[in-house]
Amino acid sequence: MLTSSLLMCLGLGSCKKENTLGIDNDQVIQTPYSLYAADSNGAIISTNDGSHFSNVFPPDGYTPIFLLVSGENLMMLKQQLDLSVSNSHSFNPVFSQANKFPWQTMVYNYPAHKRIYIASSQGKGISISEDNGLHWEADTSWEDDNKLPPSFEISSFSGLPNGEIFAYSNEGNVLFLKDGADGKWAPVTTKGSFPTMQSDYYLTSNDSTLFLVDYKGVGGVWYSKDTGIHWAQFDQGVLPTNTTYLCAISPEGGTSLLVGTDSMGVYLADQNSFVEASGGLMKHTTAFSFASKKNYFKNKAVKDYIYVGTKDGLFRSENYGRTWYELTPGALKRSYVAIY
């Protein structure tokens, strides 16, 4: 990830130096994170503590679809995929054949394969980069055509730590699996229930569970604990229907899942049923994008943070999305449409 030492503190906040002598090791951060957030006008800011912010890129009037960090490179997709090397404050085009979808997982940085996967118009619909986004080529590792559906378009990705990466096609309503970096993409044979409604589902996951989230808010949210073979549907609970589910993230593992909506705030799957999780957020806010970050302390303690970019600014949760608080109230009142 981009290191915090590369960040220039200006504009929204100032650098703060502290002498750590005498401070308990559970307060001394050994490995900080970097959070990037892009607003609806295309400007990008960054922070590594949620209090001090740096301007990374000025507004250009174009709304990003997503942000992505790989190695020392920061990428954003607007009209095309652009890349900034080592936080240089300038972006250059690197890929123009992305198939654009309105969810973060149309692109997936997968450390287990040392690759980035993106939905594209190249080949059978997947392109890859093995150099942190600088160069791209079609993924040609597919099963024989007679084993593939007659028509499909890859629209989202997610992976597990064991080297299994999954791709989903809304057009074909089919899930694909690539088992290992040298494996071939092949359809997963699902058993029992599976989303049958032709809607706009997208994939996400944690270390053990796959999720399919209906972007249109009609078919609900589904999960699989056995690599996509069997699926179950969450109880809807208070999660509203016919509301766009803009983003989702699993904060605690298992079947925990946060869903951000276009006008009704955030909801959390708690014991397989959704409850409201908008405490501290503005009423009826739009939740555009989630990001998960960790601070590693000198005493080996780890602290988890969940961030959400909303139309009312940036918010952070320290209890896996159950409650939120606003970062620098009043200073960041922008629509943060993409965070990473």
Phi and psi restraints in degrees (value plus and minus 20) as a CYANA .aco file:
   2 LEU   PHI     -85.6   -45.6
   2 LEU   PSI     110.0   150.0
   3 THR   PHI    -100.9   -60.9
   3 THR   PSI     130.0   170.0
   4 SER   PHI     -86.6   -46.6
   4 SER   PSI     -41.0    -1.0
   5 SER   PHI     -87.3   -47.3
   5 SER   PSI     -36.9     3.1
   6 LEU   PHI    -104.3   -64.3
   6 LEU   PSI     -31.2     8.8
   7 LEU   PHI    -100.3   -60.3
   7 LEU   PSI     118.1   158.1
   8 MET   PHI    -120.9   -80.9
   8 MET   PSI     102.9   142.9
   9 CYS   PHI    -106.1   -66.1
   9 CYS   PSI      89.7   129.7
  10 LEU   PHI    -175.3  -135.3
  10 LEU   PSI     145.9   185.9
  11 GLY   PHI      53.9    93.9
  11 GLY   PSI    -105.0   -65.0
  12 LEU   PHI    -106.9   -66.9
  12 LEU   PSI     -37.4     2.6
  13 GLY   PHI    -181.2  -141.2
  13 GLY   PSI     157.1   197.1
  14 SER   PHI    -147.7  -107.7
  14 SER   PSI     133.0   173.0
  15 CYS   PHI     -89.3   -49.3
  15 CYS   PSI     124.8   164.8
  16 LYS   PHI    -150.5  -110.5
  16 LYS   PSI      98.8   138.8
  17 LYS   PHI    -122.6   -82.6
  17 LYS   PSI     115.9   155.9
  18 GLU   PHI    -152.1  -112.1
  18 GLU   PSI     123.8   163.8
  19 ASN   PHI    -102.3   -62.3
  19 ASN   PSI      99.6   139.6
  20 THR   PHI    -108.8   -68.8
  20 THR   PSI     -18.2    21.8
  21 LEU   PHI     -84.0   -44.0
  21 LEU   PSI     110.7   150.7
  22 GLY   PHI      65.6   105.6
  22 GLY   PSI     -24.0    16.0
  23 ILE   PHI    -110.5   -70.5
  23 ILE   PSI     117.3   157.3
  24 ASP   PHI     -77.2   -37.2
  24 ASP   PSI     124.8   164.8
  25 ASN   PHI     -85.8   -45.8
  25 ASN   PSI     -37.4     2.6
  26 ASP   PHI     -99.8   -59.8
  26 ASP   PSI     -18.4    21.6
  27 GLN   PHI    -133.0   -93.0
  27 GLN   PSI     -26.9    13.1
  28 VAL   PHI    -119.8   -79.8
  28 VAL   PSI      96.8   136.8
  29 ILE   PHI    -101.1   -61.1
  29 ILE   PSI     104.4   144.4
  30 GLN   PHI    -108.5   -68.5
  30 GLN   PSI     -62.8   -22.8
  31 THR   PHI    -149.0  -109.0
  31 THR   PSI      83.6   123.6
  32 PRO   PHI    -100.4   -60.4
  32 PRO   PSI     144.7   184.7
  33 TYR   PHI    -122.5   -82.5
  33 TYR   PSI     149.0   189.0
  34 SER   PHI    -147.1  -107.1
  34 SER   PSI     106.6   146.6
  35 LEU   PHI    -130.3   -90.3
  35 LEU   PSI     112.1   152.1
  36 TYR   PHI    -134.8   -94.8
  36 TYR   PSI     121.7   161.7
  37 ALA   PHI    -159.7  -119.7
  37 ALA   PSI     110.7   150.7
  38 ALA   PHI    -132.7   -92.7
  38 ALA   PSI     114.9   154.9
  39 ASP   PHI    -114.9   -74.9
  39 ASP   PSI     157.8   197.8
  40 SER   PHI     -87.7   -47.7
  40 SER   PSI     -35.2     4.8
  41 ASN   PHI    -115.4   -75.4
  41 ASN   PSI     -16.6    23.4
  42 GLY   PHI      74.3   114.3
  42 GLY   PSI     -23.8    16.2
  43 ALA   PHI     -94.4   -54.4
  43 ALA   PSI     125.6   165.6
  44 ILE   PHI    -143.1  -103.1
  44 ILE   PSI     113.8   153.8
  45 ILE   PHI    -141.0  -101.0
  45 ILE   PSI     146.6   186.6
  46 SER   PHI    -163.0  -123.0
  46 SER   PSI     132.5   172.5
  47 THR   PHI    -168.7  -128.7
  47 THR   PSI     134.4   174.4
  48 ASN   PHI    -142.7  -102.7
  48 ASN   PSI     -10.2    29.8
  49 ASP   PHI    -165.2  -125.2
  49 ASP   PSI     -21.9    18.1
  50 GLY   PHI      58.6    98.6
  50 GLY   PSI     -19.1    20.9
  51 SER   PHI    -139.6   -99.6
  51 SER   PSI     -57.7   -17.7
  52 HIS   PHI    -130.8   -90.8
  52 HIS   PSI     111.9   151.9
  53 PHE   PHI    -143.6  -103.6
  53 PHE   PSI     129.4   169.4
  54 SER   PHI    -142.1  -102.1
  54 SER   PSI     123.6   163.6
  55 ASN   PHI    -100.6   -60.6
  55 ASN   PSI     103.9   143.9
  56 VAL   PHI    -122.5   -82.5
  56 VAL   PSI     -58.6   -18.6
  57 PHE   PHI    -170.3  -130.3
  57 PHE   PSI     116.3   156.3
  58 PRO   PHI     -98.0   -58.0
  58 PRO   PSI     143.0   183.0
  59 PRO   PHI     -85.9   -45.9
  59 PRO   PSI     120.3   160.3
  60 ASP   PHI    -146.4  -106.4
  60 ASP   PSI     -15.6    24.4
  61 GLY   PHI      67.4   107.4
  61 GLY   PSI     -20.7    19.3
  62 TYR   PHI    -130.9   -90.9
  62 TYR   PSI     111.8   151.8
  63 THR   PHI    -104.9   -64.9
  63 THR   PSI     104.3   144.3
  64 PRO   PHI     -92.1   -52.1
  64 PRO   PSI     129.8   169.8
  65 ILE   PHI    -108.2   -68.2
  65 ILE   PSI     -60.2   -20.2
  66 PHE   PHI    -176.1  -136.1
  66 PHE   PSI     142.3   182.3
  67 LEU   PHI    -136.2   -96.2
  67 LEU   PSI     131.8   171.8
  68 LEU   PHI    -171.4  -131.4
  68 LEU   PSI     118.3   158.3
  69 VAL   PHI    -135.7   -95.7
  69 VAL   PSI     114.3   154.3
  70 SER   PHI    -164.6  -124.6
  70 SER   PSI     101.0   141.0
  71 GLY   PHI      40.8    80.8
  71 GLY   PSI    -146.1  -106.1
  72 GLU   PHI    -119.1   -79.1
  72 GLU   PSI      -7.1    32.9
  73 ASN   PHI    -128.9   -88.9
  73 ASN   PSI     118.0   158.0
  74 LEU   PHI    -130.8   -90.8
  74 LEU   PSI     107.7   147.7
  75 MET   PHI    -138.9   -98.9
  75 MET   PSI     129.6   169.6
  76 MET   PHI    -162.9  -122.9
  76 MET   PSI     125.7   165.7
  77 LEU   PHI    -128.0   -88.0
  77 LEU   PSI      98.8   138.8
  78 LYS   PHI    -140.9  -100.9
  78 LYS   PSI    -127.0   -87.0
  79 GLN   PHI     -92.6   -52.6
  79 GLN   PSI     -48.9    -8.9
  80 GLN   PHI    -169.2  -129.2
  80 GLN   PSI     155.6   195.6
  81 LEU   PHI    -104.2   -64.2
  81 LEU   PSI     101.0   141.0
  82 ASP   PHI    -133.7   -93.7
  82 ASP   PSI     133.8   173.8
  83 LEU   PHI    -156.6  -116.6
  83 LEU   PSI     120.0   160.0
  84 SER   PHI    -135.9   -95.9
  84 SER   PSI     107.7   147.7
  85 VAL   PHI    -113.1   -73.1
  85 VAL   PSI     105.1   145.1
  86 SER   PHI      31.9    71.9
  86 SER   PSI      22.9    62.9
  87 ASN   PHI      35.1    75.1
  87 ASN   PSI      28.3    68.3
  88 SER   PHI    -100.3   -60.3
  88 SER   PSI     -23.7    16.3
  89 HIS   PHI      48.5    88.5
  89 HIS   PSI      -3.8    36.2
  90 SER   PHI    -160.0  -120.0
  90 SER   PSI     128.2   168.2
  91 PHE   PHI    -139.8   -99.8
  91 PHE   PSI     126.0   166.0
  92 ASN   PHI    -148.3  -108.3
  92 ASN   PSI     124.1   164.1
  93 PRO   PHI     -87.0   -47.0
  93 PRO   PSI     117.1   157.1
  94 VAL   PHI    -147.7  -107.7
  94 VAL   PSI     -37.3     2.7
  95 PHE   PHI    -177.8  -137.8
  95 PHE   PSI     107.0   147.0
  96 SER   PHI    -136.2   -96.2
  96 SER   PSI     -13.8    26.2
  97 GLN   PHI    -131.1   -91.1
  97 GLN   PSI       2.3    42.3
  98 ALA   PHI     -90.4   -50.4
  98 ALA   PSI     117.3   157.3
  99 ASN   PHI    -105.4   -65.4
  99 ASN   PSI      96.6   136.6
 100 LYS   PHI    -106.2   -66.2
 100 LYS   PSI     109.0   149.0
 101 PHE   PHI    -150.7  -110.7
 101 PHE   PSI     132.3   172.3
 102 PRO   PHI    -105.3   -65.3
 102 PRO   PSI      16.3    56.3
 103 TRP   PHI    -160.6  -120.6
 103 TRP   PSI     131.3   171.3
 104 GLN   PHI     -79.8   -39.8
 104 GLN   PSI     -55.0   -15.0
 105 THR   PHI    -103.4   -63.4
 105 THR   PSI      -4.3    35.7
 106 MET   PHI     -89.7   -49.7
 106 MET   PSI     -33.3     6.7
 107 VAL   PHI    -150.4  -110.4
 107 VAL   PSI     127.5   167.5
 108 TYR   PHI    -167.3  -127.3
 108 TYR   PSI      98.6   138.6
 109 ASN   PHI    -107.5   -67.5
 109 ASN   PSI      95.1   135.1
 110 TYR   PHI    -139.2   -99.2
 110 TYR   PSI      74.5   114.5
 111 PRO   PHI     -78.2   -38.2
 111 PRO   PSI     -50.0   -10.0
 112 ALA   PHI     -81.1   -41.1
 112 ALA   PSI     -47.8    -7.8
 113 HIS   PHI    -126.1   -86.1
 113 HIS   PSI     -24.2    15.8
 114 LYS   PHI      34.5    74.5
 114 LYS   PSI      23.9    63.9
 115 ARG   PHI    -162.8  -122.8
 115 ARG   PSI     139.4   179.4
 116 ILE   PHI    -131.2   -91.2
 116 ILE   PSI     113.9   153.9
 117 TYR   PHI    -130.0   -90.0
 117 TYR   PSI     120.5   160.5
 118 ILE   PHI    -162.0  -122.0
 118 ILE   PSI     122.6   162.6
 119 ALA   PHI     -88.6   -48.6
 119 ALA   PSI     109.8   149.8
 120 SER   PHI    -167.9  -127.9
 120 SER   PSI     152.6   192.6
 121 SER   PHI    -113.0   -73.0
 121 SER   PSI     -16.7    23.3
 122 GLN   PHI    -102.5   -62.5
 122 GLN   PSI     125.3   165.3
 123 GLY   PHI      31.5    71.5
 123 GLY   PSI    -148.0  -108.0
 124 LYS   PHI    -113.6   -73.6
 124 LYS   PSI      -8.0    32.0
 125 GLY   PHI      94.6   134.6
 125 GLY   PSI     -12.8    27.2
 126 ILE   PHI    -152.6  -112.6
 126 ILE   PSI     110.9   150.9
 127 SER   PHI    -138.1   -98.1
 127 SER   PSI     135.5   175.5
 128 ILE   PHI    -153.3  -113.3
 128 ILE   PSI     133.8   173.8
 129 SER   PHI    -149.3  -109.3
 129 SER   PSI     114.2   154.2
 130 GLU   PHI    -132.4   -92.4
 130 GLU   PSI      -9.6    30.4
 131 ASP   PHI    -151.8  -111.8
 131 ASP   PSI      24.0    64.0
 132 ASN   PHI      40.8    80.8
 132 ASN   PSI      15.3    55.3
 133 GLY   PHI      74.3   114.3
 133 GLY   PSI     -21.3    18.7
 134 LEU   PHI     -92.1   -52.1
 134 LEU   PSI     -59.6   -19.6
 135 HIS   PHI    -152.0  -112.0
 135 HIS   PSI     129.4   169.4
 136 TRP   PHI    -153.9  -113.9
 136 TRP   PSI     128.4   168.4
 137 GLU   PHI    -170.3  -130.3
 137 GLU   PSI     139.3   179.3
 138 ALA   PHI     -87.4   -47.4
 138 ALA   PSI     119.8   159.8
 139 ASP   PHI    -101.0   -61.0
 139 ASP   PSI      92.1   132.1
 140 THR   PHI    -119.5   -79.5
 140 THR   PSI     -13.7    26.3
 141 SER   PHI    -108.7   -68.7
 141 SER   PSI      68.5   108.5
 142 TRP   PHI    -149.9  -109.9
 142 TRP   PSI     132.2   172.2
 143 GLU   PHI     -82.1   -42.1
 143 GLU   PSI     144.3   184.3
 144 ASP   PHI     -76.5   -36.5
 144 ASP   PSI     129.1   169.1
 145 ASP   PHI     -76.5   -36.5
 145 ASP   PSI     -51.6   -11.6
 146 ASN   PHI     -91.9   -51.9
 146 ASN   PSI     -27.6    12.4
 147 LYS   PHI    -124.3   -84.3
 147 LYS   PSI     -19.2    20.8
 148 LEU   PHI    -127.8   -87.8
 148 LEU   PSI     134.5   174.5
 149 PRO   PHI     -81.5   -41.5
 149 PRO   PSI     134.8   174.8
 150 PRO   PHI     -87.5   -47.5
 150 PRO   PSI     -46.4    -6.4
 151 SER   PHI    -167.2  -127.2
 151 SER   PSI     108.8   148.8
 152 PHE   PHI    -182.1  -142.1
 152 PHE   PSI     137.4   177.4
 153 GLU   PHI    -159.5  -119.5
 153 GLU   PSI      96.8   136.8
 154 ILE   PHI     -88.1   -48.1
 154 ILE   PSI     114.6   154.6
 155 SER   PHI    -150.2  -110.2
 155 SER   PSI     -34.7     5.3
 156 SER   PHI    -181.2  -141.2
 156 SER   PSI     143.1   183.1
 157 PHE   PHI    -157.6  -117.6
 157 PHE   PSI     138.2   178.2
 158 SER   PHI    -185.2  -145.2
 158 SER   PSI     136.6   176.6
 159 GLY   PHI    -157.4  -117.4
 159 GLY   PSI     143.2   183.2
 160 LEU   PHI    -130.3   -90.3
 160 LEU   PSI     139.7   179.7
 161 PRO   PHI     -84.3   -44.3
 161 PRO   PSI     -36.9     3.1
 162 ASN   PHI    -102.8   -62.8
 162 ASN   PSI     -12.5    27.5
 163 GLY   PHI      74.9   114.9
 163 GLY   PSI     -17.7    22.3
 164 GLU   PHI    -112.5   -72.5
 164 GLU   PSI      99.4   139.4
 165 ILE   PHI    -133.2   -93.2
 165 ILE   PSI     124.7   164.7
 166 PHE   PHI    -140.5  -100.5
 166 PHE   PSI     126.7   166.7
 167 ALA   PHI    -150.6  -110.6
 167 ALA   PSI     122.3   162.3
 168 TYR   PHI    -140.3  -100.3
 168 TYR   PSI     124.0   164.0
 169 SER   PHI    -136.8   -96.8
 169 SER   PSI      97.0   137.0
 170 ASN   PHI     -86.9   -46.9
 170 ASN   PSI     -59.7   -19.7
 171 GLU   PHI     -80.7   -40.7
 171 GLU   PSI     -64.3   -24.3
 172 GLY   PHI    -115.9   -75.9
 172 GLY   PSI     -26.1    13.9
 173 ASN   PHI      28.6    68.6
 173 ASN   PSI      32.3    72.3
 174 VAL   PHI    -157.2  -117.2
 174 VAL   PSI     125.0   165.0
 175 LEU   PHI    -125.0   -85.0
 175 LEU   PSI     113.3   153.3
 176 PHE   PHI    -132.9   -92.9
 176 PHE   PSI     131.3   171.3
 177 LEU   PHI    -148.5  -108.5
 177 LEU   PSI     116.2   156.2
 178 LYS   PHI    -140.0  -100.0
 178 LYS   PSI      91.4   131.4
 179 ASP   PHI    -113.4   -73.4
 179 ASP   PSI      72.4   112.4
 180 GLY   PHI      74.8   114.8
 180 GLY   PSI     136.6   176.6
 181 ALA   PHI     -81.1   -41.1
 181 ALA   PSI     -49.9    -9.9
 182 ASP   PHI    -116.4   -76.4
 182 ASP   PSI     -15.6    24.4
 183 GLY   PHI     -96.9   -56.9
 183 GLY   PSI     156.5   196.5
 184 LYS   PHI    -133.3   -93.3
 184 LYS   PSI     122.2   162.2
 185 TRP   PHI     -86.8   -46.8
 185 TRP   PSI     109.9   149.9
 186 ALA   PHI    -165.0  -125.0
 186 ALA   PSI     128.1   168.1
 187 PRO   PHI     -84.6   -44.6
 187 PRO   PSI     123.9   163.9
 188 VAL   PHI    -107.5   -67.5
 188 VAL   PSI     111.4   151.4
 189 THR   PHI    -104.8   -64.8
 189 THR   PSI      82.5   122.5
 190 THR   PHI    -103.7   -63.7
 190 THR   PSI     134.1   174.1
 191 LYS   PHI    -147.3  -107.3
 191 LYS   PSI     121.5   161.5
 192 GLY   PHI      56.8    96.8
 192 GLY   PSI    -163.2  -123.2
 193 SER   PHI     -91.0   -51.0
 193 SER   PSI     123.7   163.7
 194 PHE   PHI    -178.6  -138.6
 194 PHE   PSI     125.5   165.5
 195 PRO   PHI     -73.3   -33.3
 195 PRO   PSI     103.9   143.9
 196 THR   PHI    -127.3   -87.3
 196 THR   PSI     -40.4    -0.4
 197 MET   PHI     -88.3   -48.3
 197 MET   PSI     110.0   150.0
 198 GLN   PHI     -95.7   -55.7
 198 GLN   PSI      76.5   116.5
 199 SER   PHI    -154.8  -114.8
 199 SER   PSI    -181.3  -141.3
 200 ASP   PHI    -132.2   -92.2
 200 ASP   PSI      59.8    99.8
 201 TYR   PHI    -105.2   -65.2
 201 TYR   PSI     130.8   170.8
 202 TYR   PHI    -155.2  -115.2
 202 TYR   PSI     131.3   171.3
 203 LEU   PHI    -106.7   -66.7
 203 LEU   PSI     128.5   168.5
 204 THR   PHI    -171.8  -131.8
 204 THR   PSI     154.9   194.9
 205 SER   PHI    -184.1  -144.1
 205 SER   PSI     149.9   189.9
 206 ASN   PHI    -142.9  -102.9
 206 ASN   PSI    -176.3  -136.3
 207 ASP   PHI     -92.2   -52.2
 207 ASP   PSI     -33.8     6.2
 208 SER   PHI    -154.3  -114.3
 208 SER   PSI     -33.4     6.6
 209 THR   PHI    -153.8  -113.8
 209 THR   PSI     117.5   157.5
 210 LEU   PHI    -118.0   -78.0
 210 LEU   PSI     127.8   167.8
 211 PHE   PHI    -150.6  -110.6
 211 PHE   PSI     123.1   163.1
 212 LEU   PHI    -139.6   -99.6
 212 LEU   PSI     101.6   141.6
 213 VAL   PHI    -135.4   -95.4
 213 VAL   PSI     107.2   147.2
 214 ASP   PHI     -99.9   -59.9
 214 ASP   PSI      88.6   128.6
 215 TYR   PHI     -75.1   -35.1
 215 TYR   PSI     -55.0   -15.0
 216 LYS   PHI     -99.4   -59.4
 216 LYS   PSI     -29.0    11.0
 217 GLY   PHI      51.4    91.4
 217 GLY   PSI       7.7    47.7
 218 VAL   PHI    -127.3   -87.3
 218 VAL   PSI     -66.9   -26.9
 219 GLY   PHI    -110.6   -70.6
 219 GLY   PSI     -18.0    22.0
 220 GLY   PHI      57.9    97.9
 220 GLY   PSI    -175.4  -135.4
 221 VAL   PHI    -149.0  -109.0
 221 VAL   PSI     115.7   155.7
 222 TRP   PHI    -142.2  -102.2
 222 TRP   PSI     137.6   177.6
 223 TYR   PHI    -164.1  -124.1
 223 TYR   PSI     133.7   173.7
 224 SER   PHI    -154.8  -114.8
 224 SER   PSI     111.1   151.1
 225 LYS   PHI    -121.1   -81.1
 225 LYS   PSI     -19.9    20.1
 226 ASP   PHI    -149.7  -109.7
 226 ASP   PSI      32.8    72.8
 227 THR   PHI      36.2    76.2
 227 THR   PSI      18.9    58.9
 228 GLY   PHI      66.1   106.1
 228 GLY   PSI     -12.5    27.5
 229 ILE   PHI    -100.9   -60.9
 229 ILE   PSI     -70.7   -30.7
 230 HIS   PHI    -132.8   -92.8
 230 HIS   PSI     120.8   160.8
 231 TRP   PHI    -148.8  -108.8
 231 TRP   PSI     127.6   167.6
 232 ALA   PHI    -153.0  -113.0
 232 ALA   PSI     132.5   172.5
 233 GLN   PHI    -119.9   -79.9
 233 GLN   PSI     114.2   154.2
 234 PHE   PHI     -82.4   -42.4
 234 PHE   PSI     125.8   165.8
 235 ASP   PHI     -84.8   -44.8
 235 ASP   PSI     113.9   153.9
 236 GLN   PHI     -82.6   -42.6
 236 GLN   PSI     -51.9   -11.9
 237 GLY   PHI      33.6    73.6
 237 GLY   PSI    -149.5  -109.5
 238 VAL   PHI    -119.3   -79.3
 238 VAL   PSI     -14.1    25.9
 239 LEU   PHI     -83.4   -43.4
 239 LEU   PSI      99.2   139.2
 240 PRO   PHI     -88.8   -48.8
 240 PRO   PSI     129.0   169.0
 241 THR   PHI    -117.7   -77.7
 241 THR   PSI     147.1   187.1
 242 ASN   PHI      34.7    74.7
 242 ASN   PSI       9.7    49.7
 243 THR   PHI    -144.8  -104.8
 243 THR   PSI     114.7   154.7
 244 THR   PHI     -87.3   -47.3
 244 THR   PSI     107.4   147.4
 245 TYR   PHI    -113.0   -73.0
 245 TYR   PSI      73.6   113.6
 246 LEU   PHI     -92.4   -52.4
 246 LEU   PSI     -50.9   -10.9
 247 CYS   PHI    -175.9  -135.9
 247 CYS   PSI     139.9   179.9
 248 ALA   PHI    -174.3  -134.3
 248 ALA   PSI     129.2   169.2
 249 ILE   PHI    -174.6  -134.6
 249 ILE   PSI     126.6   166.6
 250 SER   PHI    -121.6   -81.6
 250 SER   PSI      86.6   126.6
 251 PRO   PHI    -102.1   -62.1
 251 PRO   PSI     -45.1    -5.1
 252 GLU   PHI    -142.7  -102.7
 252 GLU   PSI     -18.4    21.6
 253 GLY   PHI      64.3   104.3
 253 GLY   PSI    -194.5  -154.5
 254 GLY   PHI      41.1    81.1
 254 GLY   PSI    -155.3  -115.3
 255 THR   PHI    -125.1   -85.1
 255 THR   PSI       0.6    40.6
 256 SER   PHI     -91.2   -51.2
 256 SER   PSI     118.1   158.1
 257 LEU   PHI    -173.9  -133.9
 257 LEU   PSI     110.0   150.0
 258 LEU   PHI    -118.9   -78.9
 258 LEU   PSI     115.3   155.3
 259 VAL   PHI    -143.3  -103.3
 259 VAL   PSI     107.5   147.5
 260 GLY   PHI    -122.1   -82.1
 260 GLY   PSI     114.9   154.9
 261 THR   PHI    -130.2   -90.2
 261 THR   PSI     149.6   189.6
 262 ASP   PHI    -101.6   -61.6
 262 ASP   PSI     -32.5     7.5
 263 SER   PHI    -177.8  -137.8
 263 SER   PSI     -18.7    21.3
 264 MET   PHI    -146.3  -106.3
 264 MET   PSI      -0.3    39.7
 265 GLY   PHI      60.3   100.3
 265 GLY   PSI    -167.4  -127.4
 266 VAL   PHI    -142.5  -102.5
 266 VAL   PSI     125.8   165.8
 267 TYR   PHI    -153.4  -113.4
 267 TYR   PSI     128.8   168.8
 268 LEU   PHI    -142.7  -102.7
 268 LEU   PSI     109.7   149.7
 269 ALA   PHI     -95.2   -55.2
 269 ALA   PSI      91.0   131.0
 270 ASP   PHI    -139.0   -99.0
 270 ASP   PSI      91.5   131.5
 271 GLN   PHI      35.2    75.2
 271 GLN   PSI      26.6    66.6
 272 ASN   PHI      49.6    89.6
 272 ASN   PSI      -5.3    34.7
 273 SER   PHI    -156.8  -116.8
 273 SER   PSI     122.1   162.1
 274 PHE   PHI    -103.6   -63.6
 274 PHE   PSI     114.7   154.7
 275 VAL   PHI    -143.3  -103.3
 275 VAL   PSI     140.7   180.7
 276 GLU   PHI     -91.1   -51.1
 276 GLU   PSI     120.9   160.9
 277 ALA   PHI    -158.7  -118.7
 277 ALA   PSI      29.8    69.8
 278 SER   PHI    -131.7   -91.7
 278 SER   PSI      -6.7    33.3
 279 GLY   PHI     -79.6   -39.6
 279 GLY   PSI     102.2   142.2
 280 GLY   PHI      76.4   116.4
 280 GLY   PSI     -35.6     4.4
 281 LEU   PHI    -106.8   -66.8
 281 LEU   PSI     140.3   180.3
 282 MET   PHI     -86.8   -46.8
 282 MET   PSI     126.1   166.1
 283 LYS   PHI     -82.6   -42.6
 283 LYS   PSI     113.2   153.2
 284 HIS   PHI      37.9    77.9
 284 HIS   PSI      15.8    55.8
 285 THR   PHI     -91.4   -51.4
 285 THR   PSI     142.1   182.1
 286 THR   PHI    -116.5   -76.5
 286 THR   PSI     104.2   144.2
 287 ALA   PHI    -124.6   -84.6
 287 ALA   PSI      88.4   128.4
 288 PHE   PHI    -106.3   -66.3
 288 PHE   PSI     -59.8   -19.8
 289 SER   PHI    -178.4  -138.4
 289 SER   PSI     122.4   162.4
 290 PHE   PHI    -130.2   -90.2
 290 PHE   PSI     136.3   176.3
 291 ALA   PHI    -167.5  -127.5
 291 ALA   PSI     123.0   163.0
 292 SER   PHI    -131.1   -91.1
 292 SER   PSI     111.6   151.6
 293 LYS   PHI    -153.8  -113.8
 293 LYS   PSI     135.8   175.8
 294 LYS   PHI    -151.7  -111.7
 294 LYS   PSI     121.1   161.1
 295 ASN   PHI    -126.0   -86.0
 295 ASN   PSI     110.3   150.3
 296 TYR   PHI    -126.3   -86.3
 296 TYR   PSI     101.4   141.4
 297 PHE   PHI    -117.5   -77.5
 297 PHE   PSI     144.6   184.6
 298 LYS   PHI     -83.3   -43.3
 298 LYS   PSI     -46.3    -6.3
 299 ASN   PHI    -107.4   -67.4
 299 ASN   PSI      -5.7    34.3
 300 LYS   PHI      56.6    96.6
 300 LYS   PSI     -17.7    22.3
 301 ALA   PHI     -88.6   -48.6
 301 ALA   PSI     132.0   172.0
 302 VAL   PHI    -147.5  -107.5
 302 VAL   PSI     113.7   153.7
 303 LYS   PHI    -138.5   -98.5
 303 LYS   PSI     109.3   149.3
 304 ASP   PHI    -117.9   -77.9
 304 ASP   PSI     118.4   158.4
 305 TYR   PHI    -148.0  -108.0
 305 TYR   PSI     121.8   161.8
 306 ILE   PHI    -136.7   -96.7
 306 ILE   PSI     106.7   146.7
 307 TYR   PHI    -127.9   -87.9
 307 TYR   PSI     130.0   170.0
 308 VAL   PHI    -155.3  -115.3
 308 VAL   PSI     112.4   152.4
 309 GLY   PHI    -113.7   -73.7
 309 GLY   PSI     104.7   144.7
 310 THR   PHI    -145.0  -105.0
 310 THR   PSI     155.7   195.7
 311 LYS   PHI     -92.7   -52.7
 311 LYS   PSI     -30.0    10.0
 312 ASP   PHI    -127.9   -87.9
 312 ASP   PSI     -12.2    27.8
 313 GLY   PHI     103.6   143.6
 313 GLY   PSI    -186.4  -146.4
 314 LEU   PHI    -119.9   -79.9
 314 LEU   PSI     118.2   158.2
 315 PHE   PHI    -152.9  -112.9
 315 PHE   PSI     132.7   172.7
 316 ARG   PHI    -150.1  -110.1
 316 ARG   PSI     125.6   165.6
 317 SER   PHI    -141.2  -101.2
 317 SER   PSI     118.6   158.6
 318 GLU   PHI    -131.3   -91.3
 318 GLU   PSI     -10.5    29.5
 319 ASN   PHI    -150.7  -110.7
 319 ASN   PSI      22.5    62.5
 320 TYR   PHI      40.9    80.9
 320 TYR   PSI      14.7    54.7
 321 GLY   PHI      72.8   112.8
 321 GLY   PSI     -14.3    25.7
 322 ARG   PHI     -95.9   -55.9
 322 ARG   PSI     -55.6   -15.6
 323 THR   PHI    -161.1  -121.1
 323 THR   PSI     139.2   179.2
 324 TRP   PHI    -154.1  -114.1
 324 TRP   PSI     136.1   176.1
 325 TYR   PHI    -157.8  -117.8
 325 TYR   PSI     129.6   169.6
 326 GLU   PHI     -98.3   -58.3
 326 GLU   PSI     120.2   160.2
 327 LEU   PHI    -108.4   -68.4
 327 LEU   PSI     111.2   151.2
 328 THR   PHI      19.8    59.8
 328 THR   PSI      49.1    89.1
 329 PRO   PHI     -70.3   -30.3
 329 PRO   PSI     111.8   151.8
 330 GLY   PHI      70.7   110.7
 330 GLY   PSI     -44.1    -4.1
 331 ALA   PHI    -111.9   -71.9
 331 ALA   PSI     -41.1    -1.1
 332 LEU   PHI    -143.4  -103.4
 332 LEU   PSI      22.1    62.1
 333 LYS   PHI     -99.8   -59.8
 333 LYS   PSI      51.3    91.3
 334 ARG   PHI    -150.3  -110.3
 334 ARG   PSI     146.9   186.9
 335 SER   PHI    -108.2   -68.2
 335 SER   PSI      86.2   126.2
 336 TYR   PHI    -112.3   -72.3
 336 TYR   PSI      80.8   120.8
 337 VAL   PHI    -107.2   -67.2
 337 VAL   PSI     -37.6     2.4
 338 ALA   PHI    -167.7  -127.7
 338 ALA   PSI     110.2   150.2
 339 ILE   PHI    -155.2  -115.2
 339 ILE   PSI     136.1   176.1
